[in-house]
Amino acid sequence: MLFAVFGGFRWGWRVMYIVSFTELFLLRYMYRNLPESGIIMKAWAETVHVEERLPVNSLSLFREAVLSNLKPVYLLFLSYPKRFLGCTTIAAIDGFATAPADLFKIKFMQELHG
């Protein structure tokens, strides 16, 4: 949508990058100034008590975060092994197809638009 607005200018496609960069400042402002919801604050208060009992180790926190994010994948594998194989195969094929396109689209836009 931004390219439709700014595409007619000589430097039009670069505006998309500038707009996305300014959004980072907006997100930072929102992150610092907007209050959390009650559910999040309640969950945060419960985890503070757990963290007081456990020693803080960044490696164990990283491992716990990775394992908790992989749990749905592991449960899918246990429940539906054929579906898991199909999903991972399609995702791999899609990755092999889109990764080169994503890498070369910036070069293409630079050559096309200067």
ABEGO torsion letter per residue (X at the ends): XAAAAAAABAAAAAAAAAAAAAAAAAAAAAAAABBBBAAAAAAAAAAAAAAAABBBBAAAAAAAAAAAAAAAAAAAAAABAAAAAAAAAAAAAAAAAAAAAAAAAAAAAAAAAX
